[in-house]
Amino acid sequence: MPGSHEKRKVAIVTGAGRGIGQGIAVQLSKNGYDIGIHYNTSAEGANETAALCRENGARVELLPADIRNTDEIDRLFEEVEARFGAIDLMVCNAGITRFQPFLEATPDQFDTVISTDLRGSYFCAQGGARNMVRHGQRGCIILISSNHMNGCWPTASFYAAAKAGLAKAGENMALELAPHGIRVVTIAPGYTRLPSWNASEGLKRIESRIPAGRCATPQEIGDAVVFLASEQAGYITGTTLFIDGGALLPVITENHYT
């Protein structure tokens, strides 16, 4: 953690009220960042995240918004400007996970996932980039996708499409923002274990099929964000880091390894 004389950086993390977003925010707060915690429906979780970040010496601001609505995204970044000024890091993590067999999928289900996971994250990235460009900040944008962008699971057609689209958009963002000194990197987590999960037989079966033998933790995804946003990763842009314990490696996921 930086000393009291050192200026802390600023990170905005969407969907930071629980799960991976909370893990990212907390790990950033341990590594010299003040945090803008975005949330939509998880106000209680956002307050919990805020308390954990403040324990690490971070200044924290809560930023509620429904990122499916671009007017609310605009308001969100007006708040960011008023409360923080320039930002160093934009983490687009907010997303909705919904699954439905392809033959039964509805336009409403499709639109709900695409409007949050792809459209919402896209325009949050734009808002973060505009802030950086306006302030002349050589910052970083990190998009949270999923290993569904490459792997295929039953019932995941529109979720996978949203996550793949986000990663592709990130490549184009990286190209266009490079002249401004802004890097864009995508992280594609696999199964990530949440505190609410218990050691059910279903979870054990999932973990038995992952070459690493377990799910990731939100803290591990947060550690990756800390590294990718650092000067040590200054030559990394326009690419995707998979953090899934090798889950996509087996050709047939039911193979057993000895």
Secondary structure as the mmCIF struct_conf table of DSSP 4:
data_model
#
loop_
_struct_conf.conf_type_id
_struct_conf.id
_struct_conf.beg_label_comp_id
_struct_conf.beg_label_asym_id
_struct_conf.beg_label_seq_id
_struct_conf.end_label_comp_id
_struct_conf.end_label_asym_id
_struct_conf.end_label_seq_id
TURN_TY1_P TURN_TY1_P1 SER A 4 HIS A 5
BEND BEND1 GLU A 6 GLU A 6
HELX_LH_PP_P HELX_LH_PP_P1 LYS A 7 ARG A 8
STRN STRN1 LYS A 9 VAL A 13
TURN_TY1_P TURN_TY1_P2 THR A 14 GLY A 17
BEND BEND2 ARG A 18 ARG A 18
HELX_RH_AL_P HELX_RH_AL_P1 GLY A 19 SER A 29
TURN_TY1_P TURN_TY1_P3 LYS A 30 GLY A 32
STRN STRN2 TYR A 33 TYR A 39
BEND BEND3 ASN A 40 THR A 41
HELX_RH_AL_P HELX_RH_AL_P2 ALA A 43 GLU A 55
TURN_TY1_P TURN_TY1_P4 ASN A 56 GLY A 57
STRN STRN3 VAL A 60 PRO A 64
TURN_TY1_P TURN_TY1_P5 ILE A 67 ARG A 68
BEND BEND4 ASN A 69 ASN A 69
HELX_RH_AL_P HELX_RH_AL_P3 THR A 70 PHE A 84
BEND BEND5 GLY A 85 ALA A 86
BEND BEND6 ASP A 88 ASP A 88
STRN STRN4 LEU A 89 CYS A 92
HELX_RH_3T_P HELX_RH_3T_P1 PHE A 102 GLU A 104
HELX_RH_AL_P HELX_RH_AL_P4 PRO A 107 VAL A 113
HELX_RH_PI_P HELX_RH_PI_P1 ILE A 114 GLY A 120
HELX_RH_AL_P HELX_RH_AL_P5 SER A 121 HIS A 135
TURN_TY1_P TURN_TY1_P6 GLY A 136 GLY A 136
STRN STRN5 CYS A 140 ILE A 144
HELX_RH_3T_P HELX_RH_3T_P2 ASN A 147 MET A 149
TURN_TY1_P TURN_TY1_P7 ASN A 150 ASN A 150
BEND BEND7 GLY A 151 GLY A 151
TURN_TY1_P TURN_TY1_P8 PRO A 154 THR A 155
HELX_RH_AL_P HELX_RH_AL_P6 SER A 157 LEU A 177
HELX_RH_3T_P HELX_RH_3T_P3 ALA A 178 HIS A 180
TURN_TY1_P TURN_TY1_P9 GLY A 181 GLY A 181
STRN STRN6 ARG A 183 PRO A 189
STRN STRN7 THR A 192 THR A 192
TURN_TY1_P TURN_TY1_P10 PRO A 195 SER A 196
HELX_RH_AL_P HELX_RH_AL_P7 GLU A 201 SER A 208
TURN_TY1_P TURN_TY1_P11 ARG A 209 ARG A 209
BEND BEND8 ILE A 210 ILE A 210
TURN_TY1_P TURN_TY1_P12 PRO A 211 ALA A 212
BEND BEND9 GLY A 213 ARG A 214
STRN STRN8 ALA A 216 ALA A 216
HELX_RH_AL_P HELX_RH_AL_P8 PRO A 218 LEU A 228
TURN_TY1_P TURN_TY1_P13 ALA A 229 ALA A 229
BEND BEND10 SER A 230 SER A 230
HELX_RH_3T_P HELX_RH_3T_P4 GLU A 231 ALA A 233
TURN_TY1_P TURN_TY1_P14 GLY A 234 TYR A 235
BEND BEND11 GLY A 238 GLY A 238
STRN STRN9 THR A 239 ILE A 243
BEND BEND12 ASP A 244 ASP A 244
TURN_TY1_P TURN_TY1_P15 GLY A 245 LEU A 248
BEND BEND13 VAL A 251 ILE A 252
TURN_TY1_P TURN_TY1_P16 THR A 253 GLU A 254
#
